[in-house]
Every structure is written in structure tokens, then in C-alpha cells.
């Protein structure tokens, strides 16, 4: 059975790898909070440090006007299972309370622009003196140096600046950004990796450490496959395929093609064998050494043939022959698949009054078990009084 997260003080369930760790999450929007969310899924107790007026800005960042328990559904998706401690970091009394928390925390996460935490008295040097065992983690838009350091660190802007948006779309079309905030979420994953590595090192040395990532460095790393080629060849930007573009460096038939009733994705496959299966004799005229150089001509032949029959017809022909192919599903079609149910990929979370919201769950399984927690995101400041009482009483986090 799925196990529930250990988020309460004094609870010693010991069933998750990070049980007993206290994480302070100063971040907002997606990158930092997604990192803190994954630590919470793995058992850590995560306390969001939020402004008394409004809190995390994503509380009001509505997707399709979907709200739940006073805040946006997006806020719950990225902050479920956490606690909320409100503090005005420019107020001496509030800052003192936060510093008391920092002194007892295991991890601190922030995504302020470079220099802001230093001005607040919570920079790396200050907190290291306060808590030498602390793992201090920050995410920025473009790193601590360089002419872009103060630009807005926003996902679409980073996709555009980094070349990611340019990679998608057919050769005669405009750049197409990913439909997800990929640099935000991957930067959060990278930050989580750095934190876990430092926690392992702390277990050996007893000393904390600092991890920093940026959206731009994450965007560059996401393109390692393509950039590794580009950096080692004398070439301009590689050309996107004019037909069914899906990867600027892969040969035909790699791409997504329309069928009579939908779309079919074809991955790497021998073009001559594909021609035999699809009944396209002309594909036999292209030797393997030309499958990249002539990819648009090859793809056009495949495109025209696939358009004549339904997706299921082609799958029944190609899959038994070992050709890597898949239908392009929308969300209702995905949810109707038995494979989706088998993954148990969603979970309900509940507000204090019992209302339920369906969200995705942690994708990691520990010891074969799915990790779920039914706690919704916290209401703004809901846990400050209880946490201050714990600090006064000296209770262990």
C-alpha cells in the first residue's frame, strides 16, 4: 500500500528516505517549489516561508481559472503536503524568527535574484555561520555573473534565448516552444540532485554545502545531445526538417505524421524495411547513407502514404514487424488506456474542509512502493503559530 508522508513534528514513521529532515522553502512559482515538493514526497518536512501579503505569487497564478481551497490549483499541484510560515523578511522580529528556523533546518531553498538573500542577511556566508550543517540551495534565471544575470528568469524567455524554442517546428515554420515549463521543472530536478548529493556528503563529513543552478544552464544541459554535435562541427545552425521535424540531427523517418484519423509517431527505423511494410517501392531507392541528407524527400513519401489509412491500421502492420511506432494521444485518450490506470499516476489531495482535488503523484517508487500524500497545499500562514510554539518549546523538527 502507498505510504503517507511524515510531515508532523515528532512523527518517526521512518518509511521514507528523508524522514526527519527540515526544509525551508523561500522560493515561489515553479523551479524552487518543484524541488521542495520532491523532497517532501521523499519524506522531508517542508515549510514554505511566505510574505504575509499574498504569499507565493503562484497562489494567484490560475491555469484555465481553476481554483481550489482559496488558491490556484497550480499552487496546490506544486506545493501539496507543505506547511506555510508567513514572515516579512524586512521586519526585525520576523527575520529573527526565520533565523531561528534556519539554525535548525537541514535544507534552505530560494530563488531570489542574485544578491537579494545577502541583502536580507540570509546569504550563504551568514547562514553558514548560523548553521554549518545547512545545505543551501538557490535557483536563478541566468547564474550569478554575466550580462544576463538580472534578466527575468522566466521559462518561455529562457526557452527562446537558449535555442530550445528554435529546435521545434518544421523548417519553414516559426519556432515552437515546448508546451510545458520544461526549464523551470528541470532546474528544480537539477537542484534536487545537488541537494541530495550534499546531504550524502554531509553524512560523511558533517558539513553542509551550497548548490546553485540556473534556468539557462539547465536549458543548455537539456540540449547536450544536439550541442555536443554542433560544438564539434564547423557548421551554422542545423536545418530543421521541412516535413515531420522532431530532431534536427536524426535521419528519416523520425517524426510525427498525420493519418486518416489522427497522428502516428515513427522513431528510428530502417527506411528500406519501412518501404516494404508500407508498400512504398520508392523508399528502396535511398541507400542508408542518404537517409539523413534526403530526409525531407523520404518523409514526404511516408507522409503521403500514412494519410490514406487510420492510425490503428498502421500500428497493426508496423508493431508486429518491430518498427518503433506509437499513436499520438491527447489526454482523454491517454486516460482511457489501461496502461495509464496501471501506473496509478494520480492522487487526490484534500483541503481542511474535506474538498478533494485530483493531482499527479510523485513519479518515484521507493522499495517498490508508490509515494502519495493526501495533504493539499497549506493556506497562507496556517502553520506559523504552531511552528513558533515548537521553537519556543525547543521541540525537534
C-alpha positions in Angstrom: 0.0 0.0 0.0 1.2 3.6 -0.6 2.7 5.2 2.5 1.8 8.7 3.7 4.4 11.4 4.1 5.8 12.1 7.5 5.2 15.8 7.8 4.5 16.2 11.5 6.9 17.1 14.3 7.8 14.1 16.4 6.5 11.6 13.9 9.0 8.8 13.5 7.5 6.7 10.7 10.9 6.2 9.2 9.4 4.8 6.0 10.8 7.4 3.6 14.4 8.3 2.8 14.2 11.9 4.0 12.1 11.4 7.1 13.3 13.7 9.9 14.7 16.4 7.6 13.5 20.0 7.8 13.5 22.0 4.5 12.8 25.7 4.4 11.3 26.8 1.0 11.7 30.5 0.3 11.0 30.1 -3.4 8.0 30.7 -5.5 6.5 29.9 -8.9 7.8 26.6 -10.2 11.6 25.8 -10.2 12.3 26.1 -6.4 8.9 24.8 -5.2 9.1 21.8 -7.5 12.4 20.9 -5.9 11.0 21.3 -2.5 7.9 19.2 -3.5 10.1 16.3 -4.5 11.9 16.5 -1.1 8.5 16.4 0.6 7.5 13.4 -1.5 10.6 11.7 -0.2 9.7 12.3 3.4 11.1 15.7 4.3 9.1 18.2 6.3 8.9 21.3 4.0 8.0 24.7 5.5 7.2 27.5 2.9 8.5 30.9 4.1 6.0 33.3 2.5 5.2 37.0 2.5 2.2 37.9 4.8 0.6 39.8 2.0 -0.2 37.4 -0.8 2.4 34.7 -0.2 3.9 32.8 -3.1 2.8 34.5 -6.3 1.7 31.3 -7.8 -1.2 31.2 -5.3 -2.8 33.6 -7.8 -1.4 32.1 -11.0 -4.5 30.4 -12.3 -4.4 28.0 -15.2 -7.8 28.0 -17.0 -9.3 29.8 -14.0 -9.1 26.6 -11.9 -9.1 27.3 -8.2 -9.1 25.1 -5.0 -9.3 25.9 -1.3 -8.7 29.7 -1.7 -5.8 29.4 -4.1 -5.0 28.3 -7.7 -4.9 24.6 -8.5 -1.4 25.1 -9.8 -0.3 26.2 -6.4 -1.6 23.0 -4.9 0.0 20.9 -7.7 3.5 22.3 -6.8 3.1 22.8 -3.1 1.0 19.9 -1.8 2.0 18.5 1.5 4.0 21.6 2.7 3.4 24.0 5.6 3.2 27.8 5.5 5.1 30.2 7.8 4.5 33.9 7.0 7.2 36.4 7.6 8.1 39.9 6.5 11.9 39.5 6.0 12.4 43.2 6.3 10.8 43.1 9.8 13.4 42.5 12.5 11.1 40.3 14.7 10.0 38.2 11.7 13.6 37.9 10.4 14.7 36.7 13.9 12.0 34.0 13.9 13.2 32.9 10.4 16.8 32.8 11.5 15.8 30.6 14.4 14.3 28.2 11.9 17.3 28.4 9.7 19.5 27.5 12.6 17.6 24.2 12.9 16.9 23.4 9.3 18.7 20.8 7.1 18.0 22.5 3.7 17.2 26.0 2.6 15.9 26.7 -0.9 15.5 30.1 -2.5 15.0 31.6 -6.0 15.6 35.3 -5.3 17.7 37.2 -7.9 21.5 37.3 -7.2 22.3 39.4 -4.2 18.8 39.6 -2.6 19.4 36.9 0.1 22.7 38.7 1.0 20.8 42.0 1.5 18.3 40.3 3.7 21.1 38.8 5.9 20.3 35.3 4.7 23.1 34.9 2.2 25.4 31.8 2.1 28.0 33.3 4.4 25.6 34.4 7.0 23.6 31.2 7.3 26.8 29.0 7.1 27.9 30.8 10.3 24.5 30.2 11.8 24.1 26.6 10.8 27.3 24.9 9.5 25.3 21.7 8.6 22.8 23.5 6.4 22.5 22.6 2.7 21.9 26.0 1.0 20.3 25.8 -2.5 19.5 28.5 -4.9 18.0 28.7 -8.4 18.3 31.8 -10.6 17.5 32.6 -14.2 20.9 33.1 -15.7 23.5 32.4 -13.0 25.4 34.8 -10.7 27.5 36.5 -13.3 27.4 37.9 -16.8 25.3 40.5 -18.6 22.0 38.5 -18.3 22.2 37.9 -14.5 19.4 40.4 -13.8 17.0 39.5 -16.7 13.7 38.0 -15.7 14.2 34.2 -15.2 11.0 33.0 -16.9 10.6 29.7 -18.7 9.4 30.9 -22.1 12.1 33.6 -22.2 14.8 31.0 -21.4 13.5 28.6 -24.0 13.7 31.4 -26.5 17.2 32.6 -25.5 18.7 29.1 -25.3 17.7 27.8 -28.7 15.1 25.3 -27.3 12.2 27.0 -29.0 14.1 27.1 -32.3 14.5 23.3 -32.3 10.8 22.5 -32.6 8.6 23.1 -35.6 9.1 22.3 -39.3 11.8 24.0 -41.3 9.5 26.5 -43.0 7.6 27.3 -39.8 8.2 29.5 -36.8 10.0 28.4 -33.6 7.8 26.4 -31.3 8.3 26.4 -27.6 7.6 23.3 -25.5 4.1 23.3 -24.2 5.4 22.8 -20.7 7.6 24.9 -18.4 10.5 22.5 -19.1 13.4 24.7 -17.9 11.6 25.5 -14.7 10.9 21.9 -13.8 14.2 20.5 -14.9 16.1 23.2 -13.0 14.1 22.1 -9.9 15.2 18.5 -10.6 18.8 19.5 -11.0 18.6 21.5 -7.7 17.2 18.5 -6.0 20.1 16.3 -7.3 22.6 18.9 -5.9 20.8 18.9 -2.5 20.7 15.1 -2.2 24.4 14.9 -3.2 25.3 17.5 -0.5 23.2 15.6 2.1 25.1 12.4 1.3 28.4 14.3 1.7 27.2 15.8 5.0 26.5 12.3 6.2 30.2 11.6 5.7 31.8 15.0 6.7 29.2 16.5 8.9 29.4 19.8 7.0 26.7 21.4 4.9 27.3 23.0 1.5 25.9 25.1 -1.3 24.2 24.1 -4.6 23.2 26.5 -7.3 21.5 26.1 -10.6 20.1 28.4 -13.2 17.3 28.0 -15.8 19.8 28.9 -18.6 22.4 26.3 -17.5 19.6 23.8 -17.3 18.4 24.7 -20.8 21.9 24.3 -22.2 22.3 20.9 -20.4 18.9 19.8 -21.8 20.3 20.2 -25.3 23.5 18.2 -24.6 22.7 15.7 -27.3 22.5 18.4 -30.0 25.0 20.8 -28.7 27.6 18.0 -28.5 27.4 17.7 -32.3 27.2 21.4 -33.0 30.1 22.3 -30.8 32.4 19.9 -32.6 31.5 20.7 -36.2 32.1 23.6 -38.4 28.5 24.4 -39.2 25.8 27.1 -39.0 22.6 26.2 -37.2 21.5 22.8 -38.4 18.4 22.8 -40.6 15.1 21.6 -39.3 13.4 19.1 -41.5 10.7 20.5 -43.7 8.5 17.5 -43.1 7.6 16.0 -39.7 10.5 17.6 -37.9 11.2 16.0 -34.5 15.0 16.1 -34.2 17.4 18.2 -36.2 20.2 15.6 -36.3 18.2 12.3 -36.8 17.5 10.8 -40.2 14.2 9.8 -41.7 11.7 8.5 -40.7 11.9 10.2 -37.2 8.8 12.4 -36.8 5.1 12.6 -36.3 2.8 12.0 -39.3 -0.9 12.6 -40.0 -3.1 9.5 -40.6 -6.6 9.3 -41.9 -8.0 9.7 -38.3 -5.1 11.1 -36.2 -1.4 11.1 -35.9 1.4 8.4 -35.8 4.9 8.8 -34.4 7.7 6.9 -36.0 11.1 6.6 -34.3 14.3 5.2 -35.6 13.6 2.6 -38.3 15.3 1.3 -41.4 13.8 3.2 -44.4 14.1 0.2 -46.8 12.2 -2.1 -44.4 9.6 0.6 -43.8 9.1 0.9 -47.5 8.4 -2.8 -47.8 5.9 -2.7 -45.0 4.1 0.4 -46.2 4.2 -0.5 -49.9 6.3 2.4 -50.9 8.7 1.0 -53.5 10.5 4.3 -54.0 11.9 4.1 -50.5 14.2 1.4 -51.7 16.0 3.9 -53.9 17.5 5.6 -50.9 20.7 4.0 -49.6 21.3 4.2 -45.8 23.9 6.8 -46.2 21.3 9.2 -47.7 18.6 8.7 -45.0 19.6 11.9 -43.3 20.6 14.0 -46.4 17.3 13.1 -48.2 15.1 13.0 -45.1 12.6 15.5 -46.4 12.0 13.5 -49.7 11.7 10.3 -47.7 9.4 11.8 -45.1 7.2 13.3 -47.8 6.6 9.8 -49.3 5.9 8.3 -45.9 3.5 11.2 -45.0 1.5 10.8 -48.2 1.2 7.0 -47.7 0.2 7.2 -44.0 -2.5 9.7 -44.7 -4.5 7.1 -46.5 -5.4 4.8 -43.6 -6.3 5.0 -39.9 -3.7 5.0 -37.1 -4.8 1.6 -35.8 -4.3 0.1 -39.3 -0.7 1.2 -39.5 0.1 0.1 -35.9 -1.3 -3.3 -36.6 1.1 -3.5 -39.5 4.2 -1.9 -38.1 4.4 -3.0 -34.4 4.5 -6.8 -35.1 7.3 -6.1 -37.5 9.4 -4.5 -34.8 9.0 -0.9 -36.1 9.0 1.6 -33.2 5.7 3.5 -33.6 3.1 4.9 -31.4 -0.2 6.8 -31.7 -0.2 10.4 -30.7 -2.7 10.6 -27.8 -4.5 13.5 -26.3 -5.2 13.5 -22.5 -8.6 11.8 -22.7 -7.2 9.1 -24.9 -4.3 8.6 -22.5 -6.5 8.4 -19.5 -8.7 5.8 -21.3 -5.7 3.5 -21.8 -5.3 0.5 -19.3 -1.6 1.4 -19.1 -2.5 4.7 -17.5 -4.6 3.1 -14.8 -1.9 0.5 -14.2 0.6 3.3 -13.3 -1.8 4.8 -10.6 -0.4 8.1 -11.8 -2.8 10.4 -10.0 -3.8 11.0 -6.4 -6.5 13.1 -4.5 -5.4 15.8 -2.1 -7.9 17.2 0.4 -8.4 20.7 1.9 -9.0 21.1 5.6 -12.8 21.2 5.0 -12.6 17.9 3.1 -12.8 19.1 -0.5 -10.8 17.0 -3.0 -8.6 17.9 -5.9 -7.0 15.3 -8.2 -3.3 15.8 -8.9 -0.4 13.9 -10.3 1.7 11.9 -7.8 5.5 11.6 -7.1 6.9 9.6 -10.0 9.5 7.8 -7.8 8.9 4.4 -6.2 10.8 3.6 -3.1 11.3 -0.1 -2.2 8.7 -0.8 -4.8 6.1 1.4 -3.2 4.2 4.3 -4.7 4.6 7.6 -2.7 1.4 9.5 -2.1 0.1 12.1 0.4 -3.4 13.5 0.5 -2.5 16.8 2.1 -3.3 19.8 -0.1 -1.0 22.9 -0.2 -1.2 25.0 3.0 -3.3 28.0 3.4 -1.2 31.2 3.8 0.4 31.3 7.2 -1.6 28.4 8.5 1.3 26.9 10.4 3.2 29.9 11.8 1.6 29.8 15.3 2.3 26.1 15.7 5.9 26.4 14.4 6.7 29.3 16.7 5.4 27.3 19.7 7.7 24.4 18.7 10.6 26.8 18.5 9.8 28.2 21.9 9.5 24.7 23.4 12.7 23.5 21.7 10.9 20.6 20.1 12.9 18.7 17.5 11.8 19.3 13.9 
